[in-house]
Amino acid sequence: MSGSDEPKQPLKVKSEINKTEISEYLKEESTAAEEQEETQFTTQRTAVMSQLQRLVIPSKPTVTLQPSWTQIYSGETVTVRCEIQGGEGAQWTYEWRAAKLNTPPTSNEYRIIRATESDSGGYSCRGRRDYFFSEWSDIITLTVSYEPRPVLTVSPSWLSPGASVTLNCEVEHPSAGWSFYWYKAVPDLSEKSYSYELLPDGSGTAQDSYIIHGQTHTAGYVCRAGRGDPEYHTDHSQPKFVWSADVHSAASLTVSPDRVQHFTSDSVSLTCEGNFPEWRVRKFSEDGRLSDCRRMTGSTCDINTSESDTAVYWCESGSGEFSSAVNITVQNDGNVSILVSPVHPVTEGASVSLSCSLRTQKILSNVFFYHNDKLIQNDPRGELKISAVSKSDEGFYKCQYSGRESAQSWMSVKVTVSGADSSSSPVWLIVRLVIVVAMR
C-alpha cells in the first residue's frame, strides 16, 4: 500500500472539535446563566428599592400613656400606646421593650389592668413593615406605687363662735384629674372605728378644700380622692377633728379634779355624761396619735398621769354623739408649779378662782398671776378670784411662785347672745404644747 493510500483519522479530529465546541458552549451557557441571574437580582433589587423609595419614612415613634400620668397607683388601669407620625395607613407590626412583657404584644397598644409595682419601669416601641424597621422610641418610665392615703387637715382645730371650718385634702404626687370626697366620721364603738357619712355636696368636688358653716360641736371628718374612668379611689384619710369646749346637753365630759394642769402620777377621772348606754373616751396626743382610754370602767376613764397623757380628750357615744373636748397637761418636773384653772369655759358673769400649786404644797401664798403675759396680781393669799367674769378676762393665764413658773393655760369665756351660749376657743393644744416643750 502506497503512502498516498494511507487512511485518514477523522475520528480524532472530530473528537478534538467536539471538545472545543463543548467547552465553548458551556462557557457561553455559564455566562448566560450568570447574566440572567444578575439580571434577576438587579430586577428584584430595583423592585425593592422602588418600593422603599415609594414608602414615606416616618419619624421616630412615640410612647404615650392614657391617662397621661407617669405616676400611678396599685389597682389603676393605664394604656401604653405606640404612635408613629407619618406612618398612618400602613400595616405596621409593633415591637415592645417593657419591664413586664414576657410575651410582648404586636399591636400598637398595651393595656395594664389593675397595675402592680412590678409594672413599674421603662417602655419603648418600634414599628416594622415588610423590610423596614423604624427607630426605637424614647423610653417612657411608669412608676406604680402603693395605694395612696390622702392627708386631711382641719382649720381651725378649736371652734369659735361664727367661724367656719375649712377641710383640705392633700394627695401625694398631686396632678390634674383628682376629684375629692368629703365625709363626716360617725363613731362606731362595735368596730372601734368610724363609719363615714357623705357631707352635703361632698361628692366628687374639683377643689381640694371644703368649707363647713355653722359647726357648733366637736366633730370628726374624713376625705378621699378619685380619678380616671372607670374611677379609681384612694383609701380614706385618717380622721381629723374639730373640737368644741362648749358643754351641750346631748353629751358632755367632766374631769376630776377640775383643772387643766396636773403632775405626773396624779389620779384623774374623765366621765362621759349623757343618755347613752355605751361610751368611749378618745385621746389625741402631742405626737398626733389617736387612741382610746386604756382603763375604761362604764362611762369613766381613769388615768394615772404620765407625760404622755398630755392630750385633748373627748367622749364618743355608741349612738354617734361627740362630747365637748378638754385639754389635759401633765407637768413632768415636780419642782415647778402648776396653774389650777377650770377645764371648761366659764359663763360670763359667773365667778372663778385661779390658784397655784406645787406637788408637795397645794396652798401657796405670795403668788404672781399673769394674764396674756402681763402681771395682774401679786396676792399674798395665793389665789386669783374674778367675781364676775367678762369677755375681756378670756385668755392665757399662768402663775409664778418663788421663781417657779407654771405653763400657761387658756381660760375661755362663754357669752350668752340672744339666748344662745357661745365661747371662743383658740388652738389650745398647739399654743400650750409649744410652751410646755420650751420649758423642758
C-alpha positions in Angstrom: 0.0 0.0 0.0 1.5 3.3 -1.1 1.8 6.4 1.3 -0.8 8.3 -0.7 -3.2 5.5 0.0 -2.8 5.6 3.9 -6.1 6.0 5.6 -7.1 9.4 7.3 -8.0 9.8 11.0 -11.4 11.7 11.0 -12.5 10.5 14.4 -9.5 12.0 16.3 -10.0 15.4 14.6 -13.8 15.2 15.2 -13.2 14.4 18.9 -10.9 17.5 19.2 -13.5 19.6 17.5 -16.3 18.3 19.8 -14.3 19.1 23.0 -13.7 22.6 21.8 -17.3 23.2 20.9 -18.5 21.7 24.1 -16.1 23.9 26.1 -17.2 27.0 24.2 -20.8 26.0 24.5 -20.5 25.5 28.3 -18.7 28.8 28.7 -21.4 30.6 26.8 -24.1 28.9 28.8 -22.4 29.8 32.1 -22.0 33.4 31.1 -25.6 33.5 30.0 -26.8 32.0 33.3 -24.7 34.5 35.3 -26.1 37.3 33.2 -29.6 36.0 33.7 -29.1 35.6 37.5 -27.6 39.1 37.8 -30.4 40.5 35.7 -33.0 38.8 38.0 -31.2 40.1 41.2 -31.0 43.6 39.7 -34.7 43.4 38.8 -35.6 42.3 42.4 -33.3 44.9 43.9 -34.8 47.5 41.7 -38.3 46.5 42.7 -37.4 46.6 46.4 -35.6 49.9 46.2 -38.5 51.2 44.2 -40.9 50.1 46.9 -38.8 51.7 49.6 -38.5 54.8 47.6 -42.2 55.0 47.3 -42.5 54.5 51.1 -42.6 57.7 53.2 -40.2 57.1 56.0 -42.0 58.0 59.3 -40.5 59.8 62.2 -39.3 58.1 65.4 -42.3 56.5 67.3 -43.6 58.0 70.5 -44.8 56.1 73.5 -47.8 57.7 75.2 -49.9 56.9 78.3 -53.6 57.1 78.6 -54.3 58.6 81.1 -51.2 60.6 80.8 -49.9 60.1 84.4 -46.5 58.6 84.7 -47.1 58.2 88.4 -50.0 55.8 89.1 -51.1 53.6 92.0 -51.8 49.9 92.6 -55.1 49.0 91.1 -55.3 51.7 88.5 -55.6 50.9 84.7 -53.4 52.5 82.1 -52.9 52.1 78.4 -49.4 52.3 76.8 -49.7 53.3 73.2 -47.1 53.4 70.3 -47.7 56.2 67.9 -45.8 56.6 64.5 -46.3 60.0 63.0 -46.2 59.9 59.2 -46.9 56.1 59.1 -50.7 56.4 59.0 -52.5 53.8 56.9 -49.5 51.5 56.8 -49.8 47.9 58.1 -47.4 48.0 60.9 -46.3 45.3 63.3 -45.1 46.6 66.6 -42.3 45.5 68.8 -42.1 46.5 72.5 -39.4 46.7 75.2 -41.1 46.7 78.5 -40.3 45.9 82.1 -43.0 43.2 82.4 -43.7 41.7 79.0 -42.9 38.0 78.8 -44.9 37.9 75.5 -44.7 41.4 74.1 -47.8 42.4 72.0 -47.5 43.2 68.3 -50.3 45.8 68.3 -49.8 49.5 69.0 -51.4 49.3 72.4 -50.6 47.6 75.7 -53.2 47.8 78.4 -52.3 47.3 82.0 -55.3 46.4 84.1 -55.0 46.7 87.9 -51.4 47.8 87.9 -49.0 46.4 90.5 -45.5 47.6 91.5 -44.0 45.1 89.1 -45.4 47.1 86.2 -43.0 49.9 87.0 -40.2 50.5 84.6 -39.4 51.8 81.1 -41.5 51.2 78.0 -40.4 51.8 74.3 -41.5 50.6 70.9 -40.7 50.4 67.2 -42.6 49.6 64.1 -42.0 47.1 61.3 -43.4 46.9 57.8 -42.0 44.4 55.2 -38.3 45.0 55.1 -38.4 48.3 57.0 -37.8 48.9 60.8 -38.4 52.3 62.4 -36.1 53.6 65.1 -36.8 52.6 68.8 -38.8 55.3 70.5 -37.6 57.2 73.6 -38.3 55.3 76.8 -41.2 56.5 78.9 -40.9 55.5 82.6 -44.0 54.4 84.5 -44.0 54.3 88.3 -46.6 52.3 90.2 -46.9 53.0 94.0 -48.9 51.6 96.8 -52.5 52.8 97.2 -52.2 56.4 98.5 -53.8 57.7 101.6 -54.6 61.4 101.4 -53.8 63.7 104.3 -56.7 65.7 105.7 -56.1 69.0 107.6 -58.7 70.9 109.6 -58.6 74.6 110.3 -59.2 75.8 113.0 -58.7 72.9 115.3 -60.9 74.5 118.0 -64.3 76.0 117.2 -65.0 79.7 117.7 -68.5 81.3 117.5 -69.5 82.1 113.9 -66.3 80.7 112.5 -66.4 78.3 109.5 -64.3 75.2 109.3 -62.1 74.5 106.3 -61.1 71.0 105.3 -58.1 70.4 103.0 -57.4 67.1 101.3 -53.8 66.5 100.1 -52.8 63.7 97.8 -49.2 62.5 97.3 -48.0 63.4 93.8 -50.8 65.8 93.1 -51.9 66.1 89.5 -54.8 67.2 87.4 -57.8 64.9 87.3 -58.4 64.3 91.0 -61.9 64.6 92.4 -62.4 64.8 96.2 -65.0 63.3 98.5 -65.8 64.6 102.0 -67.3 62.7 104.9 -68.4 63.1 108.5 -66.9 60.5 110.8 -69.5 58.7 112.9 -68.3 56.8 115.9 -68.7 53.0 115.6 -67.9 51.5 119.0 -68.6 47.9 117.9 -65.8 48.1 115.3 -63.6 50.5 117.4 -63.5 52.8 114.4 -65.7 55.2 112.4 -68.3 54.9 109.6 -68.5 57.7 107.0 -71.4 59.8 106.0 -71.0 61.9 102.9 -71.3 65.6 103.6 -73.8 67.8 101.6 -72.4 68.4 98.1 -69.3 66.5 99.2 -69.2 64.0 96.2 -66.5 64.4 93.6 -65.6 68.1 94.1 -62.9 69.5 91.8 -61.5 71.6 94.6 -59.3 70.0 97.3 -60.9 72.1 100.0 -64.4 72.1 101.6 -65.9 74.7 103.9 -68.3 73.8 106.7 -70.6 76.6 108.1 -72.4 76.5 111.4 -70.5 73.7 113.1 -71.0 74.1 116.9 -69.9 70.8 118.5 -66.9 68.5 118.4 -66.9 66.5 115.1 -64.6 64.3 113.0 -64.1 64.4 109.3 -62.5 62.2 106.6 -61.7 62.7 102.9 -60.6 60.6 99.9 -59.9 61.2 96.2 -60.7 59.6 92.9 -59.6 59.9 89.3 -59.8 58.1 85.9 -62.6 56.4 84.0 -63.6 54.0 85.5 -62.8 56.0 88.6 -60.1 54.8 90.9 -60.4 55.7 94.6 -57.7 56.2 97.2 -58.1 54.9 100.7 -59.8 57.2 103.2 -57.7 59.6 105.1 -57.2 59.3 108.8 -60.0 61.1 110.6 -59.3 64.7 111.8 -61.3 66.5 114.4 -62.5 70.0 115.2 -63.1 70.4 118.9 -65.6 72.4 120.9 -65.1 73.3 124.5 -68.8 74.1 124.9 -70.7 71.7 127.1 -74.0 70.7 125.5 -76.9 68.6 126.8 -76.6 65.6 124.5 -73.1 64.5 125.6 -70.5 66.0 128.0 -67.2 65.2 129.6 -66.3 66.1 133.2 -62.8 66.0 134.7 -61.9 65.3 138.3 -60.1 67.1 139.7 -61.4 70.0 137.6 -58.2 71.5 136.3 -56.2 71.6 133.1 -52.7 71.1 134.5 -51.6 68.0 136.5 -48.4 66.5 137.9 -47.2 63.0 136.9 -48.7 60.2 138.9 -51.9 62.2 139.6 -55.2 60.3 139.6 -57.5 61.9 137.1 -61.0 60.7 136.2 -62.8 61.6 132.9 -66.5 60.8 133.0 -68.9 60.8 130.0 -72.4 62.1 130.7 -75.5 61.8 128.6 -78.4 59.4 127.9 -76.4 56.7 126.1 -75.5 53.2 127.3 -72.1 53.0 125.6 -69.1 55.3 125.7 -65.5 55.6 124.8 -63.0 58.3 125.7 -60.7 59.3 122.9 -57.3 60.9 123.2 -55.3 63.0 120.7 -51.7 63.2 121.9 -49.0 65.7 121.3 -47.4 63.5 118.6 -50.6 63.3 116.6 -51.6 59.8 117.7 -55.3 59.0 118.2 -56.1 56.3 120.8 -58.7 55.1 123.3 -58.6 55.3 127.1 -56.9 52.1 128.4 -58.8 52.0 131.7 -62.5 52.4 131.0 -65.0 51.5 133.6 -68.5 52.1 132.5 -68.6 55.7 131.4 -65.4 56.7 133.3 -61.8 56.7 132.1 -59.2 56.6 134.9 -55.7 57.9 134.3 -52.6 57.6 136.4 -51.0 60.6 134.7 -47.7 60.4 132.9 -46.1 62.9 130.5 -47.6 61.0 127.5 -51.1 61.8 128.8 -50.8 65.4 127.7 -53.5 65.5 125.1 -57.0 66.6 124.1 -59.8 64.3 125.4 -63.4 63.8 124.4 -66.3 61.3 124.7 -68.0 59.4 121.9 -71.3 57.5 122.4 -72.5 54.3 120.8 -75.1 56.5 119.0 -72.6 58.6 117.3 -72.5 61.6 119.5 -69.4 63.6 120.4 -69.0 65.4 123.7 -67.2 68.7 124.3 -63.4 68.4 124.4 -60.9 69.2 127.2 -57.2 69.8 127.4 -55.1 67.9 129.9 -51.5 69.0 130.5 -49.1 66.8 132.6 -46.1 68.5 134.1 -43.1 66.2 134.4 -41.0 68.5 136.5 -42.0 68.2 140.2 -40.1 71.3 141.1 -42.2 73.7 139.1 -45.7 75.0 139.9 -49.0 74.3 138.1 -51.9 76.6 137.5 -55.2 75.4 138.9 -57.8 76.6 136.3 -61.1 75.1 135.1 -61.1 72.8 132.1 -64.5 74.1 130.7 -65.4 77.6 129.6 -66.6 80.0 132.3 -70.0 81.6 131.8 -69.9 85.4 131.5 -71.0 86.9 134.9 -70.0 83.9 136.9 -67.2 83.9 139.4 -63.9 81.9 139.0 -60.9 81.3 141.2 -57.4 80.5 139.9 -54.6 79.3 142.1 -51.1 78.0 142.0 -49.9 74.6 143.4 -46.7 72.6 143.9 -46.6 68.8 144.0 -45.7 68.9 147.7 -47.7 72.0 148.7 -51.2 72.7 147.5 -51.9 76.1 149.1 -49.3 78.8 148.3 -49.0 82.5 149.2 -47.3 85.4 147.6 -48.1 84.1 144.1 -47.7 86.2 140.9 -50.5 85.8 138.3 -50.2 86.7 134.7 -52.9 87.3 132.0 -51.5 87.1 128.5 -48.0 87.5 129.9 -49.0 90.7 131.8 -48.6 90.7 135.6 -52.1 91.3 137.0 -51.8 90.4 140.7 -49.4 89.6 143.5 -51.8 88.1 146.0 -50.5 87.0 149.4 -53.4 84.6 149.6 -52.1 82.7 146.5 -55.4 83.0 144.7 -56.8 85.0 141.8 -60.5 85.5 142.1 -62.7 87.1 139.5 -66.1 87.8 140.9 -67.9 88.5 137.6 -66.2 87.2 134.5 -66.4 89.2 131.3 -65.2 88.5 127.8 -62.1 90.6 128.5 -61.0 88.1 131.1 -60.6 85.4 128.4 -57.0 84.5 127.5 -53.9 82.8 128.7 -53.1 82.6 132.4 -50.0 81.4 134.3 -48.7 81.7 137.8 -45.3 82.1 139.5 -44.3 81.1 143.0 -40.8 81.6 144.4 -39.3 81.9 140.9 -41.1 78.7 139.7 -43.4 79.4 136.9 -46.2 77.3 135.6 -47.1 76.6 132.0 -49.9 78.8 130.7 -53.5 77.6 130.1 -56.3 79.2 128.2 -59.5 80.2 130.0 -62.5 80.6 127.7 -65.4 82.7 128.5 -68.9 81.7 127.3 -71.1 84.6 126.3 -74.9 84.3 126.1 -76.1 86.0 122.9 -79.8 86.1 122.2 -80.4 83.1 124.4 -77.5 81.1 122.8 -74.3 80.3 124.6 -71.1 80.8 122.7 -67.4 80.7 123.7 -64.2 81.4 121.9 -61.7 78.5 121.9 -58.5 79.1 120.0 -56.0 76.3 119.3 -55.3 75.5 122.9 -53.3 72.4 122.2 -50.8 73.9 119.7 -50.1 77.1 121.6 -49.9 75.4 125.1 -47.8 72.5 124.0 -45.2 74.8 122.4 -44.9 76.4 125.8 -44.6 73.1 127.6 -41.9 71.9 125.3 -40.0 75.1 125.7 -39.9 74.7 129.4 -38.4 71.2 129.4 
